[in-house]
Structure formats: structure tokens, C-alpha cells
């Protein structure tokens, strides 16, 4: 790898992480010595790239620095198009439109020789003909997640029981056949998930919730992990 290419790769690795990245991690990925990485980072810092940190601690790329989009590699373009194709197959209506717009924007900045990778990719996401149709506007739920507004809706359980719920939306999980709103439920005083095809009469409330969304999501994931482990253990002890 040419040194100029390696310097760009170091910036890309740092941009990929939010926390400090150890020089040894960068050296291992680029298959060069740690001393080479230290020397390259010193060069980048001298050239004005906003990298902070030090040897033995790690390095962080400061805000406001970006690489030209034309630096996309073939593998990166395929990763982008595969993800956007998945969204077009599984996303809500607003996300599908956003995916089309994103593809068009990426296409305008790619050099001519790379455009076939975007528009004629050999990667395919198969259609899913069993997706449950949303009964609510999922894009409004996504906005409520970003602003941390509470939402209210009528909900029908699998057995047909109907309740009215006010929740703190923290995430949406996109499964093969349906979408789930992950939230703290005020009625149950617990973290729950709600299928978008069983919700009706959605209202975005002006009231915001004060909980830390990232912490709540982490708690939900841990709760699901524990439930999965318990089910697995019980299945193994009660054949």
C-alpha cells in the first residue's frame, strides 16, 4: 500500500470509531508496524488533520473533518447498495423514498468507472411477500424517537385484547415480516415492544420523556438476552 493511501486509510479507521483507537489496532488492520502508524499519525497531525490522542492511549478524529466521497472503494459501494436495497424491500414508505434519493445522490458523486457497481450490482436482496402492512405512519414514530416525544395509540394484542398505550419510543426493529416499536410503556411500567401492524390511531404527544434513550435501549437488549438464555436453559432441562 502506498503511503498516501495508508494515510487516507488511517483517517477512515478513525472516522469509523467514536472512541479512541489504539495504534496497535490500526497497525494490525493495515498490516504495518506500530512505529509506522505513529509516524503516519504524526504526519497527519502536522498537516492539520484534527487528530487528538497519544501513543498508548489511542487516537480520535475531531469533528468537522471529512474525506471526499469520491474515495469510496468498490467494496464500500457494494455495502452501501446492499443496505439500501434491503431498506427498499423491508423499510417503511418514507425510508424507501429516502433510499432511492440516497442512491441517486451517491451516483452523482461517483467517478464514471465506479457507477456500474452502484446501478448494476450483482448483490440482490430477495423480496418478502409476507410482510405485515403497517397500520400507523412509521416515519412519524422515527421522528418521535429522534425528538424523544411520547406517543399514544390503540393496541391490539394477539388474543384480540385492545388497550390504549402511551409509550416512550426508543427504537424500531425491522424484522423480515413486521416492524416492532421498542419502548417504555407507561401502562405496564416496563420496557416492551409493539408491532406496527397491531397499532392504530397514533398520536405524537407534545410531552417529551426525560429518560436516556441509549440507556433504555441497552436495558431492553439485555432484557431480551436474559429471556433468550432462560428459554434456552429451560428447553435444555425440560426435553
N, C-alpha and C positions, 0 to 999 in steps of 0.2 A: 504494500500500500504506500502510495506517495505521501510525503509528509503533509502536503496541503490537504489531501483527502482525510488524513488521520486527524488533523486539527478540526475539520468540519465534523468528523465523527465524534470527537470528544464533546463538542458543543451539543450535538444531538443527544448523546448519552446523558449529559447534564440536564438538558431540557426535558428528558423523559421522566426524571425523578423530581419529587418535591423536597425530599430530604437530602442531606449531604451524601455524596457518593465518594466512597473511598478510592484512592488512586489505584489500589490493587484490583478493585472491581473493574475499573476502566482498562487497566493493563491486561487483565485476563480476557476481556471481551475482544480487545484489539490485537491480542497475541503479541504484545511487545513488553519490554522490561518496564518495571516500575520507575526506574530512573528516566526512561524516555518520556513517560507520562508526566512526570514532574517538570521536565524540561519543556514539554509542549504546553503545559498549562501556564508556565511562567511566560512563555512567548505570547500566548493568547491574552494574558492579563496585561502585558506590556503594550500589546496592540489595541488595548481599550475594551476588550470583551469583559463585561461586568461579572467576573467570577470571584467569589469570596470563599475563603477557607484556607486550609493549610495541610501540609503533609501529616499523616497520622490521624487527622480529624475527618477530612472529607471536603468536597467542593460543591458549591451551589451556583447555578447560573442566575444572575439577578433579573428582575422584571424589566420589561421593555426591550429585551434583545431578542431578535428573531432571525431565522435563516430564510433566504429566498425560497419560495415554494418550488422553484424550478429544480431544487436539489432533490426532489423525490426520486427514489430508485424504483426499479421495476417491481420488486417485492413489496415496497411500500404502497405503490399504486394498486397492486392486486389486493392487498389487505384492505385498503380503503373501499375499493369497488365491491369486495365480498361483503363487507359490513353494510354498505349502502344497499346492496341487493337484498340482504336479509331484512333490513328495515322495510323495503318496498314489499316484501312478502308478509311480514309479521306486524309492522307498525300501524299506528292509528292513521287516519286520513291526513292530518296535518304533518306527521312525520314522513309520510310517503311523499308528499309535495316537497318537503324540505330536502329529502334525499335526492329527488330529481334536480332541485336547484343546486345542491352541493355538487352533483356530478357535472352539471353544466359549468359551474364556477371552476372546478378543478380542470376541466377540459380546456378552458380558455388560457390557463397559465402553463400548461404542459408544452414542452417542445414537440414539434411535429412527429419526431420519431417515437415518442412515448404515447401518443394519443391512441394508437390501436390497442394498447394494453387496457386502456380505460373503456373504450367503446366496443371492443371485440374480445373481451376477456374469456378465457377458457374455464373460468370458475363459475359454477352455477349453484344457486340456492333453489332447491325443489319447491314447488308450490304446496301449500297445505289447504286442502279443500274442507277441512273440518274445523276451521277457526270460528269460535263463537263471536257473534256480532255484538259490539258494544251497545249498551243502552244509554250511555252518557257520553258527553264530549270529553274524551280523554285528554285532549290538548289543554282544556281548562284545568284539569287536575294537575297536569305538569306545571302550569303557571302557578297554581296554588302551592305546589311543592317548592318552587323557587322563591316565592314570597312568604312562605310559611303561614298562609291563611288557612283557617279552619274551613271544612266543607261539611255540608249536610245533605243526606239523601235517604230515600227509602230503599230498604234492602230485603231481598227475599232469600231465605236460606234454602238449602237443597230439599228440605222436607216441606217447603211451601210457607213456612212461618215468616211473617213480614214484620219488620221493625224499622224505626227511624233512627238513623245514626248521625252523630256529629263526631268527626274524626280529625286527627292531626295528620295530614298526609306527609309521608316521609320518602316514599319511593314507589315506582311502578315496576313490577316484574313482568317481563314479556315471555310467556311460555309458548309452546307450539300451538296450543288450541285456544288459550284465553289469556287475558291480562289480569293481574292482581294489583290492587292498591294496597301497599303496606302502610299501616298507620297505627297511631294510638287511638283506641276507641274510648270515648268518654262514657258510653253506656256500660261497657264491660270493665273499664278501668284497666285495660291491658293492651298489649300490642297484638294486633290482629291483621288478617289480610282479607280483602273483599274482591270478589270477581266483578269485573266491569259489566258483564252481561246480566248480572242479577241486581244491578243498581239502577234506580230511576229517580227522576225529579231532583237532579243535582243542583245545589245552590252553593256558590262560593260566598262564605261569610266574611264580613269586614274585619272580624276579630282575628288577631294573629296569635299563634301559640308560642310560648317562650322556651320550650324545650330545645335542646341542641339536636338538630336533625341527624347529624352524623352519629352522635352517641346513641340515639334511639334506633337507628338502622343497625348499628353494631349489636345492640341488645337483641334486636329481632333475629338477626342471623345466628347469634349464639343460642337463642331460644330454639330455633329450628334445628340447629346442630344437636342440641341435647335431646330433643324429641326424636330425632332420627336415630341417635345412638341408643336411646331407650327402646324404641321399636325393634331395632336390630338385635339388642340383647334379649328382649322378651321372645322374639321369634326363635332365637337360638336355644333358649332354655325351655321353651314350650313347643316342641315339634308336633 
